[in-house]
Amino acid sequence: MTDKEKDVAFLADEFGLTARRAAALVSGTPEEASALAQAQLEAERNKDPYGDVPAPVSPEEHEVEGNGGLQKTVVRRPNKASRTGP
């Protein structure tokens, strides 16, 4: 990455300028601006916004045998029907 490409990336990331506008500010010729803008757009396309975020744990790691695929274990206890209602 050249110094001008770094400058374009800085202007686009930190100041919210479009790649075309940032490249026009940094470059001297329209051809160079076009090439810099294209390189910045390609870098933005390849950038993973969630690259530094940890992935959640897979639910399969917490699966219990014989629970029918439920996330929570079913508690087996008798229902006290005498306490229902007013």
N, CA and C atoms as an extended XYZ file, in Angstrom:
258
Properties=species:S:1:pos:R:3:atomname:S:1:resname:S:1:resid:I:1 pbc="F F F"
N         0.850       -1.166        0.000 N   MET     1
C         0.000        0.000        0.000 CA  MET     1
C         0.903        1.239        0.000 C   MET     1
N         0.681        2.106       -0.962 N   THR     2
C         1.495        3.317       -1.069 CA  THR     2
C         1.011        4.374       -0.080 C   THR     2
N         1.799        5.441        0.029 N   ASP     3
C         1.429        6.528        0.943 CA  ASP     3
C         0.111        7.181        0.524 C   ASP     3
N        -0.085        7.350       -0.774 N   LYS     4
C        -1.325        7.970       -1.241 CA  LYS     4
C        -2.528        7.065       -0.974 C   LYS     4
N        -2.348        5.771       -1.128 N   GLU     5
C        -3.436        4.838       -0.821 CA  GLU     5
C        -3.770        4.873        0.668 C   GLU     5
N        -2.735        4.999        1.502 N   LYS     6
C        -2.965        5.119        2.945 CA  LYS     6
C        -3.708        6.412        3.267 C   LYS     6
N        -3.342        7.495        2.578 N   ASP     7
C        -4.022        8.773        2.795 CA  ASP     7
C        -5.495        8.697        2.388 C   ASP     7
N        -5.756        8.056        1.266 N   VAL     8
C        -7.143        7.900        0.807 CA  VAL     8
C        -7.932        7.056        1.810 C   VAL     8
N        -7.332        5.981        2.287 N   ALA     9
C        -8.009        5.126        3.268 CA  ALA     9
C        -8.280        5.895        4.560 C   ALA     9
N        -7.322        6.713        4.994 N   PHE    10
C        -7.501        7.509        6.207 CA  PHE    10
C        -8.651        8.502        6.046 C   PHE    10
N        -8.668        9.216        4.928 N   LEU    11
C        -9.730       10.198        4.701 CA  LEU    11
C       -11.104        9.531        4.607 C   LEU    11
N       -11.143        8.385        3.962 N   ALA    12
C       -12.422        7.685        3.807 CA  ALA    12
C       -12.907        7.103        5.137 C   ALA    12
N       -11.998        6.527        5.914 N   ASP    13
C       -12.395        5.876        7.162 CA  ASP    13
C       -12.664        6.874        8.284 C   ASP    13
N       -11.779        7.831        8.439 N   GLU    14
C       -11.873        8.733        9.589 CA  GLU    14
C       -12.808        9.920        9.368 C   GLU    14
N       -12.913       10.392        8.142 N   PHE    15
C       -13.714       11.583        7.879 CA  PHE    15
C       -14.987       11.295        7.087 C   PHE    15
N       -15.177       10.045        6.687 N   GLY    16
C       -16.404        9.666        5.995 CA  GLY    16
C       -16.508       10.160        4.562 C   GLY    16
N       -15.381       10.525        3.963 N   LEU    17
C       -15.414       10.954        2.566 CA  LEU    17
C       -15.601        9.743        1.668 C   LEU    17
N       -16.202        9.959        0.519 N   THR    18
C       -16.293        8.870       -0.447 CA  THR    18
C       -14.902        8.595       -0.999 C   THR    18
N       -14.714        7.409       -1.531 N   ALA    19
C       -13.408        7.038       -2.067 CA  ALA    19
C       -13.010        7.969       -3.209 C   ALA    19
N       -13.969        8.343       -4.032 N   ARG    20
C       -13.684        9.223       -5.168 CA  ARG    20
C       -13.234       10.608       -4.694 C   ARG    20
N       -13.924       11.157       -3.692 N   ARG    21
C       -13.580       12.491       -3.181 CA  ARG    21
C       -12.221       12.467       -2.480 C   ARG    21
N       -11.971       11.445       -1.680 N   ALA    22
C       -10.687       11.328       -0.988 CA  ALA    22
C        -9.547       11.172       -1.987 C   ALA    22
N        -9.761       10.399       -3.037 N   ALA    23
C        -8.724       10.207       -4.051 CA  ALA    23
C        -8.474       11.496       -4.819 C   ALA    23
N        -9.514       12.268       -5.071 N   ALA    24
C        -9.343       13.541       -5.780 CA  ALA    24
C        -8.541       14.530       -4.947 C   ALA    24
N        -8.703       14.500       -3.633 N   LEU    25
C        -7.940       15.398       -2.771 CA  LEU    25
C        -6.465       15.025       -2.706 C   LEU    25
N        -6.170       13.744       -2.773 N   VAL    26
C        -4.798       13.264       -2.597 CA  VAL    26
C        -4.009       13.261       -3.899 C   VAL    26
N        -4.658       12.957       -5.005 N   SER    27
C        -3.935       12.750       -6.265 CA  SER    27
C        -3.696       14.052       -7.010 C   SER    27
N        -2.837       13.938       -8.015 N   GLY    28
C        -2.521       15.093       -8.846 CA  GLY    28
C        -3.213       15.070      -10.192 C   GLY    28
N        -3.548       13.889      -10.676 N   THR    29
C        -4.168       13.757      -11.995 CA  THR    29
C        -5.479       12.976      -11.872 C   THR    29
N        -6.391       13.167      -12.809 N   PRO    30
C        -7.650       12.403      -12.771 CA  PRO    30
C        -7.444       10.897      -12.913 C   PRO    30
N        -6.437       10.505      -13.695 N   GLU    31
C        -6.167        9.072      -13.873 CA  GLU    31
C        -5.702        8.449      -12.557 C   GLU    31
N        -4.830        9.169      -11.854 N   GLU    32
C        -4.342        8.675      -10.568 CA  GLU    32
C        -5.489        8.632       -9.546 C   GLU    32
N        -6.359        9.636       -9.595 N   ALA    33
C        -7.510        9.666       -8.688 CA  ALA    33
C        -8.425        8.473       -8.937 C   ALA    33
N        -8.634        8.144      -10.193 N   SER    34
C        -9.475        7.003      -10.534 CA  SER    34
C        -8.865        5.699      -10.024 C   SER    34
N        -7.555        5.547      -10.200 N   ALA    35
C        -6.877        4.331       -9.738 CA  ALA    35
C        -6.905        4.235       -8.212 C   ALA    35
N        -6.693        5.356       -7.531 N   LEU    36
C        -6.723        5.354       -6.067 CA  LEU    36
C        -8.130        5.058       -5.539 C   LEU    36
N        -9.135        5.637       -6.178 N   ALA    37
C       -10.515        5.383       -5.762 CA  ALA    37
C       -10.882        3.924       -5.975 C   ALA    37
N       -10.444        3.369       -7.090 N   GLN    38
C       -10.727        1.963       -7.370 CA  GLN    38
C       -10.049        1.062       -6.341 C   GLN    38
N        -8.805        1.383       -5.975 N   ALA    39
C        -8.095        0.588       -4.968 CA  ALA    39
C        -8.790        0.685       -3.608 C   ALA    39
N        -9.275        1.878       -3.252 N   GLN    40
C        -9.973        2.050       -1.976 CA  GLN    40
C       -11.297        1.297       -1.961 C   GLN    40
N       -12.039        1.356       -3.045 N   LEU    41
C       -13.305        0.625       -3.115 CA  LEU    41
C       -13.084       -0.879       -3.023 C   LEU    41
N       -12.030       -1.360       -3.653 N   GLU    42
C       -11.698       -2.786       -3.583 CA  GLU    42
C       -11.321       -3.175       -2.154 C   GLU    42
N       -10.563       -2.319       -1.473 N   ALA    43
C       -10.189       -2.594       -0.081 CA  ALA    43
C       -11.420       -2.597        0.823 C   ALA    43
N       -12.362       -1.694        0.582 N   GLU    44
C       -13.592       -1.655        1.375 CA  GLU    44
C       -14.436       -2.903        1.143 C   GLU    44
N       -14.461       -3.400       -0.088 N   ARG    45
C       -15.215       -4.615       -0.399 CA  ARG    45
C       -14.624       -5.832        0.304 C   ARG    45
N       -13.302       -5.875        0.402 N   ASN    46
C       -12.633       -7.035        0.990 CA  ASN    46
C       -12.528       -6.955        2.508 C   ASN    46
N       -12.861       -5.813        3.086 N   LYS    47
C       -12.740       -5.628        4.528 CA  LYS    47
C       -13.880       -6.355        5.238 C   LYS    47
N       -13.539       -7.114        6.274 N   ASP    48
C       -14.530       -7.831        7.071 CA  ASP    48
C       -14.875       -6.990        8.295 C   ASP    48
N       -16.096       -6.446        8.367 N   PRO    49
C       -16.426       -5.576        9.497 CA  PRO    49
C       -16.496       -6.312       10.833 C   PRO    49
N       -16.654       -7.625       10.793 N   TYR    50
C       -16.752       -8.401       12.025 CA  TYR    50
C       -15.530       -9.290       12.233 C   TYR    50
N       -14.409       -8.923       11.638 N   GLY    51
C       -13.209       -9.741       11.741 CA  GLY    51
C       -12.631       -9.834       13.133 C   GLY    51
N       -12.751       -8.780       13.936 N   ASP    52
C       -12.165       -8.791       15.272 CA  ASP    52
C       -13.176       -9.142       16.363 C   ASP    52
N       -14.397       -9.485       15.990 N   VAL    53
C       -15.432       -9.837       16.958 CA  VAL    53
C       -15.412      -11.352       17.158 C   VAL    53
N       -15.414      -11.825       18.411 N   PRO    54
C       -15.407      -13.275       18.622 CA  PRO    54
C       -16.725      -13.909       18.185 C   PRO    54
N       -16.636      -15.102       17.685 N   ALA    55
C       -17.823      -15.827       17.229 CA  ALA    55
C       -18.534      -16.444       18.430 C   ALA    55
N       -19.862      -16.484       18.413 N   PRO    56
C       -20.580      -17.097       19.537 CA  PRO    56
C       -20.358      -18.605       19.574 C   PRO    56
N       -20.553      -19.168       20.752 N   VAL    57
C       -20.372      -20.604       20.938 CA  VAL    57
C       -21.508      -21.343       20.241 C   VAL    57
N       -21.172      -22.429       19.606 N   SER    58
C       -22.162      -23.229       18.896 CA  SER    58
C       -23.096      -23.918       19.888 C   SER    58
N       -24.405      -23.939       19.615 N   PRO    59
C       -25.333      -24.608       20.535 CA  PRO    59
C       -25.100      -26.111       20.631 C   PRO    59
N       -24.481      -26.704       19.627 N   GLU    60
C       -24.230      -28.141       19.662 CA  GLU    60
C       -23.280      -28.520       20.794 C   GLU    60
N       -22.456      -27.581       21.253 N   GLU    61
C       -21.520      -27.882       22.330 CA  GLU    61
C       -22.239      -28.053       23.664 C   GLU    61
N       -23.442      -27.504       23.785 N   HIS    62
C       -24.188      -27.585       25.032 CA  HIS    62
C       -25.360      -28.556       24.947 C   HIS    62
N       -25.403      -29.348       23.911 N   GLU    63
C       -26.533      -30.248       23.701 CA  GLU    63
C       -26.506      -31.391       24.713 C   GLU    63
N       -27.671      -31.695       25.268 N   VAL    64
C       -27.812      -32.774       26.242 CA  VAL    64
C       -28.495      -33.940       25.549 C   VAL    64
N       -28.000      -35.149       25.787 N   GLU    65
C       -28.578      -36.343       25.173 CA  GLU    65
C       -30.005      -36.565       25.663 C   GLU    65
N       -30.900      -36.868       24.755 N   GLY    66
C       -32.256      -37.248       25.106 CA  GLY    66
C       -33.190      -36.108       25.475 C   GLY    66
N       -32.847      -34.875       25.169 N   ASN    67
C       -33.762      -33.779       25.500 CA  ASN    67
C       -34.585      -33.342       24.298 C   ASN    67
N       -34.515      -34.081       23.222 N   GLY    68
C       -35.334      -33.786       22.054 CA  GLY    68
C       -34.949      -32.512       21.329 C   GLY    68
N       -33.729      -32.059       21.489 N   GLY    69
C       -33.270      -30.856       20.814 CA  GLY    69
C       -33.633      -29.569       21.530 C   GLY    69
N       -34.134      -29.666       22.757 N   LEU    70
C       -34.497      -28.469       23.507 CA  LEU    70
C       -33.252      -27.782       24.055 C   LEU    70
N       -33.303      -26.479       24.165 N   GLN    71
C       -32.177      -25.731       24.719 CA  GLN    71
C       -32.145      -25.849       26.248 C   GLN    71
N       -33.333      -25.829       26.876 N   LYS    72
C       -33.401      -25.947       28.329 CA  LYS    72
C       -33.835      -27.360       28.696 C   LYS    72
N       -33.339      -27.834       29.791 N   THR    73
C       -33.716      -29.149       30.271 CA  THR    73
C       -35.108      -29.078       30.887 C   THR    73
N       -35.942      -30.064       30.588 N   VAL    74
C       -37.297      -30.117       31.138 CA  VAL    74
C       -37.222      -30.706       32.540 C   VAL    74
N       -37.809      -29.992       33.514 N   VAL    75
C       -37.829      -30.473       34.889 CA  VAL    75
C       -39.049      -31.371       35.060 C   VAL    75
N       -38.835      -32.567       35.509 N   ARG    76
C       -39.927      -33.526       35.701 CA  ARG    76
C       -40.349      -33.502       37.171 C   ARG    76
N       -41.489      -32.895       37.445 N   ARG    77
C       -42.040      -32.915       38.798 CA  ARG    77
C       -43.561      -32.902       38.697 C   ARG    77
N       -44.209      -33.431       39.677 N   PRO    78
C       -45.675      -33.504       39.621 CA  PRO    78
C       -46.306      -32.121       39.757 C   PRO    78
N       -47.458      -31.962       39.119 N   ASN    79
C       -48.205      -30.719       39.186 CA  ASN    79
C       -49.136      -30.766       40.390 C   ASN    79
N       -49.100      -29.737       41.210 N   LYS    80
C       -49.978      -29.688       42.380 CA  LYS    80
C       -51.264      -28.979       41.972 C   LYS    80
N       -52.253      -29.758       41.578 N   ALA    81
C       -53.504      -29.203       41.075 CA  ALA    81
C       -54.306      -28.501       42.160 C   ALA    81
N       -54.048      -28.795       43.420 N   SER    82
C       -54.818      -28.171       44.492 CA  SER    82
C       -54.498      -26.682       44.634 C   SER    82
N       -53.389      -26.218       44.106 N   ARG    83
C       -53.000      -24.821       44.249 CA  ARG    83
C       -53.364      -23.981       43.031 C   ARG    83
N       -54.127      -24.505       42.123 N   THR    84
C       -54.513      -23.737       40.947 CA  THR    84
C       -55.838      -23.054       41.182 C   THR    84
N       -56.041      -21.906       40.617 N   GLY    85
C       -57.310      -21.195       40.726 CA  GLY    85
C       -57.430      -20.400       42.018 C   GLY    85
N       -58.581      -19.693       42.193 N   PRO    86
C       -58.753      -18.853       43.389 CA  PRO    86
C       -59.069      -19.622       44.650 C   PRO    86
